[in-house]
Amino acid sequence: MPSTPQQLPYLIALLTIVFVFVRLGDAQFFVKKFTEEQCKATPCLNGGRCVPGKANCQCERGWMGKWCHRKCRDVYKSCDRWAVEGKCNTVLAQTNFFEVNCAIACKLCTPDVSQSLPAVPLPPALEPLQFMIGKWYSQAAKGLRFPTDFYANEYEEILEIWPSETPMFGPPSLNLTSRCWVGNDTRLMHGFITLKPNTFPPEAAILSTSNEGLNMIELGKIKNQVLTLNVSYMQVHPTMDSNVLPLGATRRFRKVGSLLEMTVAKLFASNRISQFKKMFKKVMDFKF
């Protein structure tokens, strides 16, 4: 196999290409208030109470979020600093960023000390990707693979998607690792999944690098818990086998029952198209 490329410089370069994210103060969410009809359906979770005319459920101790679906905690490490600077109150008219990401620092919820919290939370901005989080396993009966095929007729794959540590500033992301193998042939892909703020439906990007010498950007959208992506950029190492390298590709992720389905279409020279579908079984949950 080709040697593993130096991943960090490539990924930093890709991050500068894919999205120009808005300033922190502009990263807001649209707020819709509950109606009497909605409250009759009891949408609040974990003992929360729905009040018509309010934008969020009134949560019990230890819970937060529009539906009291999140444990009370700060997401960003800079929350205490922002609270001291008065951000919790001065920008309420422009954004609810601090309300959903710095609830403890801004004194908007009360933590329950008896609750066990994982070290790394899932930021609210990444909740549309929650259906993909986990460690997934698939055994392919053919050598068809994204982005390049195996020479053998079958292989195994472990796909891991989990929250990365939220930065002090800037947009959060999910970590993504794909490990495929058959015999001594192992293909590794490492990357990040990000969402662009203030896009409806949410716009997503996967930025990845592999031990084959391939760096990629995939751009797409999430709609109804379906993520559809197109390869928009590829940086190819000259040692790569051009016979297995597509000119471009599209792939789609969606939840089918307890399984994660990945559908792939790859375009080759002379307009040849290769299509296949893979089903992944979850073998481990990540707590967040």
Sequence and secondary structure as in RCSB ss.txt:
>XXXX:A:sequence
MPSTPQQLPYLIALLTIVFVFVRLGDAQFFVKKFTEEQCKATPCLNGGRCVPGKANCQCERGWMGKWCHRKCRDV
YKSCDRWAVEGKCNTVLAQTNFFEVNCAIACKLCTPDVSQSLPAVPLPPALEPLQFMIGKWYSQAAKGLRFPTDF
YANEYEEILEIWPSETPMFGPPSLNLTSRCWVGNDTRLMHGFITLKPNTFPPEAAILSTSNEGLNMIELGKIKNQ
VLTLNVSYMQVHPTMDSNVLPLGATRRFRKVGSLLEMTVAKLFASNRISQFKKMFKKVMDFKF
>XXXX:A:secstr
      HHHHHHHHHHHH     GGG         HHHHHT    TT B  TT SS B  TTEESTTS EES B 
STTHHHHHHTTHHHHTTTT  HHHHHBTTTTTSS   TTS   SS   GGGGGGGGG EEEEEEESSS  SSS  
SSS EEEEEEEEE    SSS   EEEEEEEEETTEEEEEEEEEEEETT SS EEEEEEEETTSEEEEEEEEE SS
EEEEEEEEEEE TTS TTT  SEEEEEEEEETTEEEEEEEEE GGG EEEEEEEEEEEE    
